[in-house]
């Protein structure tokens, strides 16, 4: 379906002519026989191309039946597309580099460049961009230029499962140039299928005429046998990431058990928060209740504002509860920084902070103690957020 342009669209007219006007058959100068008009979206604004079509003027020449289009047309846009190369590259960069959603690309095109495209059209352009990108990545000449100065290459293979229910995507990468060579989804990781991918990697390496110095994988049985069969003299090493992950499994399991035990001991946060909120609400209602006027002889001496002390204590309790809740929900970390160990350290600091403030309250003024409690709570909360990042 052709693109519908608004009637009030202001187009910039670009006239394109054939550069080489000699007939490829007889060599005579070709004449303009017709015009082809084409409208495109460019980042600089809408453009209308007026392409001058040429053909040989001699009716007896075999080249008379064929028309020649301007060579510059394909450098501006692909055939049968309503956008130019600049818009196509803009869409592809946002999708493949920044991983933007189609709806976000659609809104940015409309807001920044006044280009109105449907979601289906953008998805079609993204598929074309990905096809061209994949073809460029696997171009033999481009690969040869990329590896001209390489003395050896290091290959790795791994399986990636995008979503549950989808077939696993097996990717072969080259690590010295940090380049993905190819990827293929496989329904089952049989030895024959994996060996076929390794054979393809061997063909690529032979075309580049660069020796393979090392293979890396997670040491699955199919990987080990396939690499040993196709690359018998090449070392096969365990991937560092998979090695650390497998090595850390017992540590992470023990750490997860420790987190469960700590969460069992630290309970009742919700009840404490509700009690503090109810006290604050009751104190607020009491402060807004009008006081009855009593005789001067029965009015007691001023004893300070108790409501301020209650509000400060309640706020401090809520700060401590929020800090502890953040510590209990912290699951960030890895085998080198287990989240359970971070949780234990943070909870110990909270306990020490509470003990320090209780001891200070017994021997000092209440207002200064509240300030010390609040400062300690902020320090612990900041440390918890830092460990979570």
N, C-alpha and C positions, 0 to 999 in steps of 0.2 A: 504494500500500500504506500502510495506516494505521500511525502510530507506536505502538510497543509500550512502554508505560510499566511500570517495575518495580512490583510489587505493594505495596511498602512506601513508595512515594512520598508525601510529605506535601505536599498542595496547599493554597495560600491561596485561599479562595473569594471571588470578586468577582461581585457581582450587578449587572447592567446593565439599566436600564429605558429605555423610549422617552421621549425628552424632549418631543417634540411629539405629544401623544396625540389630537389632533383628526383626525377622518377627512378625508382630502384630497378626498373626493367630496361627502359630505353634511354634514360638520362636526360630527358627533356624537362624544362621548367614546368612544374605543376601549377595549376590555377586553383583559385578558391571556388569551390562548387556549392558550398552550403555552410550554414552556421548551426552550431549546437549550443543551446543555452542551458545553463545549469546553475542552481542556487545552493549555496553552502552556508553552514554556520562556521565562522571563524572566531577565535578569541577576541579579535579586534572588531568584530561586527559582521553582519550578514554581507555576503559577497555573491555577485552574479557573474559567472564565467561566460564569456562569448568566445567559443572555440571555433576557429576558422578551419573548416575541413578542406583538404586539398586532394586533387587527383590529376592524373595525366590528361592533357587535352586531346591526345590522339586517340580516336575511337578504335583504331586497329591495334593499339598497344594492349597487351594483357593486363597492364597495371591500370587501365582506364576504369575497370569495374570495381576497383578497391579505392576507398578513401583513406587518407592519412590524417590522424588527429594530432594536435599539438603535443610535443614531447613534454612540455612543462605541466600538463594537466595531471599526470599521475604523481608529480611531486607536490601537488597541492592537496589532492584527495584521492582516495580509492574510488573505482567505478561503483556506481549505484549507492553512494553514501551521501547523506545530507550534512555531514560534518567534514571538516578538513583534518589534515594530519595533526595539527596542533591540538585540536579538541580531542581527537582519539588518544593521543599521548597523554593529555591531561587526565582523561578518564582512567586510562590504564595505570598511570602513576598513582592516582588516589586509591585505586582498588588493590593493586599488587604491592605497593610500597607502604602505604599508610593503612591498608585494610579497612577502608571506609565502606559503609553499607551503601547499597544502591540508592536508597531513599535520601541519604545524606549527600551523595554525589549529585542527585537530581536537584536538590534544594540549593546547593552551592552554585551549580551551573545557572540556575534561574536568578539567584540573588546577585552574583558577581558579574555574570556575562549576559544576562537576559536571554539565555538559551533554554528553550522549553523542549524537553525530550521526555518521552514516556519511559516508565521503568523497563518495559520489554525492549525498547530500542537500546537503552543503556546496557542491559544484560547481553544483547546481541553484539554490541561494540566491544564489550569486555571479553567475550568469547573469541572474537577475531583478534583482539590484542594478545590474548594468551596464546592463541595458535601461532601468531607471528613471533612471539617471544620464545616459545618452545622451539620453533624452527631455527631461530637465530642461535639459541643455546647449543643446538646440536649440529650446527653448520661445521663441516670438517675444516674449511679454510679458516674460519674464525677461531676454532680450537687450536689449529696449528700455529697461528700467530700468537695466541695466548700462551702457548707452552714452548715458544722458541728458545727461551733462555733457561728452561727447566732442565736440571740434571737427572732428576728422578721424580716419581709421583707416588703419592700415598693414597690408597683407595680404602673406602669403608662402605659397608652395606648394613642397612638396618630397616626394620619394618615399623611403619607408623599406621595406627588405626585412627582415622579421623573421627568416626562416630561409631557407636555400637550398632551392629547390624550391617555395617559396610565392610567390604573386603579390605584387607590390609594393603597399604601402599608401601612397596619396597623401593627404597631410594639408594642409588649408588652415587657417592660423592667423592670428589678429589680434594684432599685436605691442604696441599701445599698452595694451591691457588684459590681455595675455599669456593669451589664451584660444584654445583649439582650437575652430574652428567646426564642421568636419565632416571625415570621412575616408572613403575608399572604396578597396577593393582593385581593381586593374586588371590584367588579364592582359597587356596590351600598352599602352605609353604612346603611342598614336597621337594625332595632332593632334585628331581629332574627340572622342576620349574626354577629353583634357585640356581642350579648349575647353568641354565640357559642365560640368566642375567649375568652371571660371572663370565660366561663365554662372550657375551656382548661387550662387557668391560674389557676383556682381553683384546677383542678386535679394535676397540677404540684406542687402547694403548699401543697396539702395533701400528695403527695408522699414524699416530703421533711420533713414533720411533723414539719414545722415551721409556726407559726401564721402570718397572714397578718395584719400588724399594720396600713396600710394606703394605699389608692388609690389616684392617682393624674391624672388629665386629663384637657382638655380644656372645660369641662362641656357641651359637646354636649348632645342633648337630648337622643340619643341612649346609650351613655356612662353612663349617670346618671341613666337611667332605668335599664340597664343591670347590673351595679354594685350593685344597690339597691336590685335587685332580687337575685343575687348570693352571695353577701356579705352584708347582712342586718345589721350586727353589726359593720362593718368596716367603719371608717370615709372616706369621699370622699372630697378631697380638690382641689381647683383651682390651676392649674400650674402657678408658679411665672412668667414664661416667657410670657404665654398667658395673664395673668392678667395685667402685665405691658404694653404689646402690645395693649390690648383693652383700657386700661386706658389712654394711650398716643395718641390714634387716634385723639381726638380733638386738642391736642397740636401740633401734627405733621401736621395736616391739616392747622392750623393757621400759622405754621412756613413755610409751602410750599407756602401759599399765600403771606407771607412777602417776601420770596425770589423772587417771580415773580415781585412784585412791585419794589424791589431794582434793579433787572435786567433791568426793564423798564427805570429807572432813569439813570443807568450807561450805556450809549450807545456811539457809535462813536469811539471805540477803534481801529478798523481797519483803519478808516480814519486818525487818529492821527499817527498810525504806518507807514502808507504809506507816510504821509507828512515828518516824521522824516527820513525815508529811502531815499526819494527823495532829501532832503537837504544834507544828507551825500554823496549821489552819485554825486550831483552837485558840492559839495565842493571837492570831490576826483578828478573829472575831471578838476576843476579849478586849483588844485595844480599841476596836471601833464601838464598843458598848459605852453609852453615856454614863458618866459617874455621878452619883448623888452627892449633893452638897451637905457636909457635916459641920457641926460647930467647930470653931477654931481650937477649942480646948481638947477635942478628941482626935484631931488630925495628927498622925504619927510623923516623926521626922523623916526627911528624904533619905531613902536607902539606895538610890541609884536605879537605873532603868533595867529591870529584870527581863523585859521582852527582848532587848538587844542581845542579852546573854543567851537566851533560849534560841533566838534565830541563828546566832553564830554557831552554837553547838549543833543545831539541827542541820545547818548547811555543811558543817564539817563532817557529820555522820554520812550525809549523802555523797560528799566527795570521796570518802573512804569506800563506800559501797560501789560507786562508779569505777574507782580504781581497781578494786578487787574483781569486779565483773569483767573489766577489760583484760586483766591478767588471766582469768579462767578461760576466756575465749581466744587467747592467743595461741594459734596453731602454726605460726610462721617459724621457719628454721629448717635445718637439715641435719645430716648425721654429724657435722662438725659443731653445730650449735643446736642441740636437741631442745624442742620447745618445753618439754617437761622440766629440764634443768633450769631454763629461764623462768618458768613458773615458780619453781621452788625458791629461787633467789629473790624474785620480786615479792612473793608472799612473806618471806622472812624479813624483808626490809619493811613491809607494811606492819608486821607484828612489832618490830623494834621501834618503829615510829609511834605506834599506839602506846607502847610501854613508856617511851620517853615523855610523851605528852601527859600521860596519867601521873607519872612521877613529878613532872613540873607543876601540874595542877594542885598537888597536895602541898607544895611548899611555896607557891607563888600566887600572883593575882590571876583571876579567871580570864580577864581580857587578854593578857599577854599569852596565857596558855593556849587560848583559841587561835591566836595568830600563829603560834608555833606549830599547832596541829595542821592548820591550813597549808602552811609552807611545806611541811613534810609530805602532806598528801599530794601537793603539786609536783614535788620532786619524784615521788614514786610513780605518779601517773605519767610523767614525761618519760621516765625510764621504760615503762611498759609500752608506750607508743613507739619508742625508738626500737625496742626489741621486736615489736610486731613488724615494723618495716624491714 
